Amino acid sequence: MFLIAEGTAIRAIKPGAEWFSANFRRFTTSSEHLFDKHEVAVDPIGQLGCSRNHKSTVGGAYAEAGFYGFTLAGEQWGAWNGGTLLVSAGDVQYLD
């Protein structure tokens, strides 16, 4: 599991939107969030999702810049359901 603590700066993009910087919204989390490994879409380490080895992709560029990306799945995300949340790898805590 991956933990994003309350008060963490994140970027999110709605499903189907082009990955241009103008389409990302910046937020600060108001509660902690847990994600499972199957929800990792962008992976700076290169073990689970699109990684820096995929340099020709937008996800690969974010991975190379040190971001994790998590797929937002479930009704609790509202209009963001199916979108992607990006967070700096330094702000993600891995829980065994």
matplotlib code that plots the C-alpha trace (Angstrom):
import matplotlib.pyplot as plt

x = [0.0, 1.0, 0.1, -0.3, -0.6, -3.0, -1.6, 0.4, 0.6, -0.7, -1.7, -4.7, -6.1, -9.6, -10.2, -9.8, -8.0, -4.8, -1.7, -0.9, 0.1, -2.9, -5.2, -3.7, -5.2, -3.1, -4.6, -3.5, -5.0, -7.5, -7.2, -4.8, -5.2, -4.2, -3.5, -2.8, 0.0, -2.6, -3.5, 0.0, 0.0, 3.3, 6.2, 9.5, 11.2, 10.1, 8.6, 4.8, 3.7, 4.9, 8.5, 11.4, 12.2, 9.2, 10.7, 8.7, 5.4, 4.0, 3.8, 7.4, 8.4, 6.6, 8.2, 11.6, 10.8, 10.2, 6.4, 4.1, 0.8, -2.2, -5.5, -8.4, -11.1, -14.4, -17.4, -15.6, -13.6, -16.7, -15.8, -12.2, -13.1, -10.9, -8.4, -4.8, -3.3, 0.4, 2.5, 6.2, 7.9, 9.3, 5.7, 4.6, 5.1, 5.2, 3.4, 4.2]
y = [0.0, 3.6, 6.4, 10.0, 12.1, 14.9, 18.2, 16.8, 18.9, 16.9, 17.4, 15.7, 15.4, 14.3, 11.2, 11.7, 15.1, 15.6, 15.6, 19.3, 21.3, 23.6, 20.6, 19.6, 21.1, 21.6, 20.6, 19.9, 16.7, 17.3, 13.7, 10.8, 8.5, 4.9, 3.3, -0.3, -1.3, -2.1, 1.6, 2.8, 4.4, 6.3, 4.8, 6.6, 3.4, 1.4, -1.6, -1.2, 1.4, 3.7, 4.5, 6.7, 3.9, 5.1, 8.5, 9.0, 9.0, 11.8, 9.3, 8.5, 12.1, 12.5, 9.3, 10.7, 13.9, 11.8, 11.5, 8.7, 8.6, 6.8, 6.0, 7.5, 4.8, 4.9, 7.1, 9.0, 10.8, 12.2, 13.9, 12.9, 9.1, 7.5, 10.4, 10.4, 11.9, 12.8, 13.2, 13.7, 10.4, 12.0, 12.5, 8.9, 6.4, 2.7, 0.5, -3.2]
z = [0.0, -0.7, 1.8, 0.9, 4.1, 4.8, 3.7, 0.8, -2.4, -5.4, -9.0, -10.5, -14.0, -15.0, -17.1, -20.8, -20.5, -22.4, -20.1, -20.7, -17.7, -18.1, -17.6, -14.2, -11.1, -8.0, -4.6, -1.1, 0.4, 3.1, 4.4, 4.0, 1.0, 0.5, -2.9, -3.7, -6.2, -8.9, -8.8, -9.7, -13.2, -13.0, -11.2, -10.7, -9.5, -12.6, -10.9, -11.2, -13.8, -16.6, -15.6, -16.7, -19.1, -21.1, -21.9, -25.1, -23.0, -20.8, -17.9, -18.4, -18.3, -14.9, -13.6, -14.6, -12.8, -9.6, -9.5, -8.6, -10.4, -9.0, -10.8, -9.0, -8.9, -7.0, -6.4, -3.6, -6.3, -8.0, -11.3, -10.9, -10.9, -13.6, -13.5, -12.3, -9.2, -9.3, -6.2, -5.6, -4.7, -1.6, -0.3, -0.8, 2.1, 1.3, 3.8, 3.9]

ax = plt.figure().add_subplot(projection="3d")
ax.plot(x, y, z, "-o")
ax.set_aspect("equal")
plt.show()
